[in-house]
Amino acid sequence: MNSAIEETIKALTEFESALDSAKDEAEAGTKKLIKDATDWAESARTSAISKAQQIASDRIEKAKADAEKEATSIRKKGESALGVFEGSISGKKGKASERVVARLLGKGG
């Protein structure tokens, strides 16, 4: 009977040892899965940030080009309007001078 008890204790000890090994392997596997998932998440985050920065950069560049184009158009319109305005002033200045001279000379006007 002692032999049966000793064999049972030996079997239980071996089983406990195998169970500890399985637990250690499970923990190692869990740690590896967590590390792999963390690495993947970091890689995905880095990639997403890079893509977002590129999209933002492209949009800023397009907005800048559009703004420069609009500014050029506004400047040209302003220069044109200024030319018309200066021409109008020049023409009216001449007429005003004639009226002033006419009044000073006592002529009607």
SVG drawing of the C-alpha trace seen along z (x, -y; Angstrom):
<svg xmlns="http://www.w3.org/2000/svg" viewBox="-23 -139 30 141">
<polyline fill="none" stroke="black" stroke-width="0.4" points="0.0,0.0 2.9,-2.3 4.0,-1.7 0.6,-2.8 0.6,-5.9 4.2,-6.8 3.2,-6.2 0.1,-8.4 2.2,-11.2 4.8,-10.9 2.1,-11.1 0.5,-14.1 3.9,-15.7 4.5,-15.1 1.0,-16.4 1.6,-19.5 5.0,-20.1 3.3,-19.7 0.5,-22.1 3.1,-24.7 4.9,-24.3 1.6,-24.8 0.8,-27.9 4.3,-29.3 3.8,-28.7 0.4,-30.3 1.8,-33.4 4.6,-33.6 2.1,-33.3 -0.1,-36.0 2.9,-38.4 3.9,-37.8 0.4,-38.5 0.2,-41.7 3.6,-42.8 2.6,-42.0 -0.7,-43.8 1.0,-46.8 3.6,-46.9 0.9,-46.6 -1.1,-49.4 1.9,-51.7 2.7,-51.0 -0.9,-51.7 -0.9,-54.9 2.3,-56.1 1.0,-55.3 -2.3,-57.1 -0.5,-60.2 1.8,-60.2 -1.2,-59.9 -3.1,-62.6 -0.1,-64.9 0.3,-64.3 -3.4,-65.0 -3.2,-68.2 -0.1,-69.3 -1.7,-68.7 -4.8,-70.6 -2.7,-73.5 -0.7,-73.6 -3.9,-73.7 -5.5,-76.3 -2.3,-78.4 -2.3,-78.1 -6.0,-79.0 -5.5,-82.0 -2.5,-83.3 -4.6,-82.9 -7.5,-84.8 -5.1,-87.5 -3.7,-88.0 -7.2,-88.3 -8.2,-90.8 -5.0,-92.8 -5.6,-92.9 -9.2,-94.1 -8.0,-96.7 -5.4,-98.0 -7.9,-98.2 -10.4,-100.0 -7.7,-102.4 -6.8,-103.1 -10.4,-103.9 -10.7,-106.0 -7.5,-107.9 -8.6,-108.5 -11.9,-109.8 -10.2,-112.1 -7.8,-113.4 -10.7,-114.2 -12.7,-115.9 -9.7,-117.8 -9.3,-119.4 -13.0,-120.4 -12.7,-121.7 -9.7,-123.8 -11.6,-125.3 -14.5,-126.2 -12.3,-127.8 -10.5,-129.9 -13.8,-130.9 -15.2,-132.0 -12.0,-133.9 -12.2,-135.7 -15.8,-136.5 -17.3,-134.3 -20.4,-132.2 -20.1,-128.6"/>
</svg>
